[in-house]
């Protein structure tokens, strides 16, 4: 799969690892993506493929100047169970996001750099608060991130908002 995970320490690293930085919103169009082992066809990873309406490009270019792109998110629903990698939460429809992206392998879709570390909800400038436990997805639906690295995430979000909301 195209999922990568490393702890990003500052906005400069996030920008360096991104080939495309955009402001955009989730259109509501999402499907599950399964990556399979080529020799056995066994599913080795899952995620969500989500469509983004691009509002502004800060770095890079989009092929054909398309107004929408697709991204892979490291979370998905399997039956009625929400599955998340490293506390990543899915984009919320019509919310405004700043996304740090790079091309996925072997297709025209993008992946979020550093998983949750490359996605920031611009509709809220509040620091993300820890979620101790939840029973249903509705309990965390509006939570931007709910993983273990809350302090690091909030530090990056502060840097991102300070730099990109000024432009």
C-alpha positions in Angstrom: 0.0 0.0 0.0 1.0 3.6 -0.2 0.6 4.3 3.5 3.7 5.9 5.1 4.2 6.8 8.8 6.9 8.8 10.4 6.8 11.5 13.1 7.1 14.8 11.4 8.7 17.4 13.7 8.0 20.7 11.9 6.1 22.3 9.1 9.3 22.5 7.0 9.6 18.7 6.9 6.0 18.4 6.0 6.4 20.8 3.1 9.6 19.1 1.9 7.9 15.7 1.7 4.9 17.1 -0.1 4.7 17.5 -3.9 1.2 19.0 -3.7 -0.2 21.3 -1.0 -3.9 22.3 -1.4 -6.8 23.8 0.3 -10.0 21.9 -0.5 -13.1 20.2 0.7 -14.4 16.6 0.6 -17.2 16.2 -1.9 -18.9 13.3 -0.2 -17.8 10.9 -2.8 -15.9 8.0 -1.1 -15.3 4.4 -1.7 -13.3 1.6 -0.1 -9.9 0.7 -1.6 -8.4 -2.7 -1.2 -4.7 -3.3 -2.0 -4.0 -6.9 -3.0 -0.9 -9.1 -3.1 -0.3 -9.6 -6.8 0.6 -13.3 -6.6 -2.2 -14.4 -4.3 -4.9 -11.6 -4.7 -5.0 -11.6 -0.9 -6.1 -8.2 0.5 -3.0 -6.8 2.3 -4.3 -3.3 3.1 -7.5 -1.2 3.0 -8.3 2.5 3.0 -10.8 5.0 1.6 -10.6 6.7 -1.7 -12.1 10.2 -1.3 -12.8 12.9 -3.8 -11.6 16.5 -3.0 -12.8 19.7 -4.6 -9.6 21.8 -4.9 -10.0 25.4 -3.8 -6.4 26.7 -3.8 -3.0 25.2 -4.7 -0.1 26.3 -2.5 2.6 24.0 -4.0 2.7 21.8 -7.1 0.2 21.4 -9.9 -2.7 19.2 -10.8 -2.6 17.4 -14.1 -5.2 18.7 -16.6 -6.0 21.6 -14.1 -8.8 19.5 -12.8 -11.0 21.0 -10.1 -11.1 17.7 -8.2 -8.6 15.1 -7.2 -8.8 11.7 -5.4 -6.9 10.9 -2.2 -6.4 7.8 -0.2 -7.2 8.0 3.5 -5.9 5.5 6.0 -9.3 4.7 7.5 -12.4 3.0 6.3 -15.7 1.3 7.3 -15.9 -2.5 7.2 -19.5 -3.5 7.6 -20.5 -1.0 10.4 -17.1 -1.0 12.1 -14.8 2.1 11.7 -11.2 1.1 11.2 -8.5 3.8 11.6 -4.7 3.7 11.2 -2.8 5.7 13.9 -5.8 7.7 15.0 -6.6 9.1 11.5 -10.1 10.3 11.0 -11.9 10.6 7.7 -12.6 13.9 6.1 -16.0 15.5 6.8 -18.1 16.5 3.8 -17.9 20.3 2.9 -15.4 21.1 5.7 -12.4 23.0 4.5 -9.0 21.3 4.8 -5.4 22.0 4.1 -3.8 18.8 2.7 -0.1 17.9 2.2 0.0 15.3 -0.5 2.3 13.2 -2.7 1.3 11.0 -5.7 0.3 7.4 -4.9 2.1 4.6 -6.5 0.7 3.3 -9.8 -2.3 5.6 -10.3 -3.5 9.2 -10.4 -4.5 9.4 -6.7 -2.7 11.1 -3.9 -1.8 10.0 -0.4 -1.6 12.3 2.6 2.0 12.8 3.8 2.5 11.4 7.2 -1.1 10.1 7.3 -2.9 12.3 10.0 0.0 14.8 10.1 -0.8 16.0 6.5 -4.5 16.8 7.0 -5.8 19.9 8.8 -9.4 21.0 9.2 -9.4 24.8 8.6 -13.0 25.1 9.8 -11.6 24.8 13.4 -8.6 26.5 14.8 -9.0 24.8 18.2 -6.4 22.4 19.4 -7.4 18.8 19.1 -8.4 17.2 22.5 -7.7 13.7 23.6 -10.5 11.1 23.1 -10.2 8.6 26.0 -12.7 6.1 24.6 -15.6 5.8 22.2 -18.3 3.3 21.4 -19.5 4.4 18.0 -18.1 6.5 15.1 -20.6 9.2 15.9 -18.6 9.8 19.1 -15.5 10.8 17.1 -17.0 11.9 13.8 -16.2 15.5 14.4 -12.7 14.8 16.0 -10.0 15.8 13.6 -7.4 13.3 15.1 -7.6 10.9 18.0 -4.3 9.1 18.1 -1.4 9.0 20.6 0.6 12.0 19.3 -1.9 14.7 20.3 0.8 17.2 21.4 2.8 16.8 18.2 -0.3 17.1 16.1 -1.4 20.3 17.8 2.1 21.8 17.4 2.1 21.1 13.7 -1.5 22.4 13.3 -0.5 25.6 15.0 2.4 26.1 12.6 0.2 25.2 9.6 -2.6 27.6 10.6 -0.1 30.4 11.3 1.5 30.1 7.9 -1.3 29.2 5.5 -4.2 31.1 6.9 -2.2 34.3 6.4 -2.0 33.7 2.6 
